[in-house]
Amino acid sequence: MQSNEPTSGPDRPHTRPNTVQPARQDGLLRLRLRLVNTVLKYVRRVSPRLERKIHRRKWEHLWHVESKRPHGALATTVPEELVEAVETGWFPQGCRVLDIGSGRGQISAWLTERGFSVVGGDLAEEAAQLARREFGEIPGRLEFRRLDILHDAPEPGSFDALLDRGCLHTIPTEFRRTYARNVAAWCRPGGRLLLLHRQEGEASVLIDSVRDLLGSDFELERHARTRQDLERSAGPLPRQTAPGMAFWFVRR
Ligand SMILES: C[S@@+](CC[C@H](N)C(=O)[O-])C[C@H]1O[C@@H](n2cnc3c(N)ncnc32)[C@H](O)[C@@H]1O
């Protein structure tokens, strides 16, 4: 039987869908990311300043594009380790807290509601703006500011307690010592640091590296698995989660 359908020209029916298979698309994206990572590794070696700029731009971009912002539980919840720290008085009642990499600001706002004076500091101005829009600011009790923990001059000993959920583990390896030095400078002697860090490999490797990083200025009181997964930012690849580890430090 003969078909009346044209075999060429604009009216020719599509025999193949015009889309790339999702698995292939994923493969291509992974390849592209691997290439970008290789270039970044090279850049890191050549110019730490440029690397810091890339880190800042990356976060500014992630906060600027709605679909790429940190999302899900990570962006809307308060970690249960913090709830416990507040309820047990490990974070002394009403003290001054720095929320490092405060993101949307929900943790800072939660602490303020419980009587703490909080500064939520984030590298991305967009994040600080979002937080201000959502939670407002209360002079002396709740402030959101753009703050680069790797760069901005510390106000020595100005905080009694610091919280980091999800910031340190995003910081490029070569700047982690700077992070440790600055965090120690912002914290008063005897002050507390609650750190929630993503765990990608062996728990013992992470524990050793965090202890090595912060151990000269802080005493590690304890550590434990967090029950909440620390989710990655949304992105083009399927969402991934990674378990986390919580660390309770006291400033020497
Ligand atoms: C995974 S998000 C976590 C946000 C928030 N802590 C939470 O748990 O909802 C990490 C945050 O750290 C911020 N950040 C990354 N590098 C930073 C730096 N050098 N100084 C301050 N904030 C930084 C990012 O902009 C981002 O908002």
The ligand as an SDF file (V2000), in Angstrom:
LIG
                    3D

 27 29  0  0  0  0  0  0  0  0999 V2000
   24.2890   25.1230   51.8000 C   0  0  0  0  0  0  0  0  0  0  0  0
   23.9420   26.8140   52.1350 S   0  0  0  0  0  0  0  0  0  0  0  0
   23.3430   26.7150   53.8140 C   0  0  0  0  0  0  0  0  0  0  0  0
   22.4780   27.8880   54.2260 C   0  0  0  0  0  0  0  0  0  0  0  0
   22.0200   27.9070   55.7050 C   0  0  0  0  0  0  0  0  0  0  0  0
   23.1390   27.7850   56.6260 N   0  0  0  0  0  0  0  0  0  0  0  0
   21.0150   26.8170   56.0120 C   0  0  0  0  0  0  0  0  0  0  0  0
   21.3630   25.8140   56.6560 O   0  0  0  0  0  0  0  0  0  0  0  0
   19.8410   26.9690   55.6150 O   0  0  0  0  0  0  0  0  0  0  0  0
   25.6070   27.4810   52.3440 C   0  0  0  0  0  0  0  0  0  0  0  0
   25.6200   28.9950   52.4850 C   0  0  0  0  0  0  0  0  0  0  0  0
   26.9600   29.4190   52.7650 O   0  0  0  0  0  0  0  0  0  0  0  0
   27.1710   30.6470   52.0960 C   0  0  0  0  0  0  0  0  0  0  0  0
   28.6370   30.8540   51.9590 N   0  0  0  0  0  0  0  0  0  0  0  0
   29.5080   30.1890   51.1510 C   0  0  0  0  0  0  0  0  0  0  0  0
   30.7550   30.6810   51.3190 N   0  0  0  0  0  0  0  0  0  0  0  0
   30.6790   31.6500   52.2690 C   0  0  0  0  0  0  0  0  0  0  0  0
   31.6380   32.5430   52.8500 C   0  0  0  0  0  0  0  0  0  0  0  0
   32.9010   32.5420   52.4670 N   0  0  0  0  0  0  0  0  0  0  0  0
   31.2120   33.4200   53.7950 N   0  0  0  0  0  0  0  0  0  0  0  0
   29.9060   33.4620   54.1590 C   0  0  0  0  0  0  0  0  0  0  0  0
   28.9500   32.6590   53.6280 N   0  0  0  0  0  0  0  0  0  0  0  0
   29.3300   31.7620   52.6940 C   0  0  0  0  0  0  0  0  0  0  0  0
   26.4460   30.4790   50.7630 C   0  0  0  0  0  0  0  0  0  0  0  0
   26.1370   31.6880   50.1310 O   0  0  0  0  0  0  0  0  0  0  0  0
   25.2000   29.7140   51.2250 C   0  0  0  0  0  0  0  0  0  0  0  0
   24.1420   30.5790   51.5200 O   0  0  0  0  0  0  0  0  0  0  0  0
  1  2  1  0
  2  3  1  0
  2 10  1  0
  3  4  1  0
  4  5  1  0
  5  6  1  0
  5  7  1  0
  7  8  2  0
  7  9  1  0
 10 11  1  0
 11 12  1  0
 11 26  1  0
 12 13  1  0
 13 14  1  0
 13 24  1  0
 14 15  1  0
 14 23  1  0
 15 16  2  0
 16 17  1  0
 17 18  1  0
 17 23  2  0
 18 19  1  0
 18 20  2  0
 20 21  1  0
 21 22  2  0
 22 23  1  0
 24 25  1  0
 24 26  1  0
 26 27  1  0
M  CHG  2   2   1   9  -1
M  END
$$$$
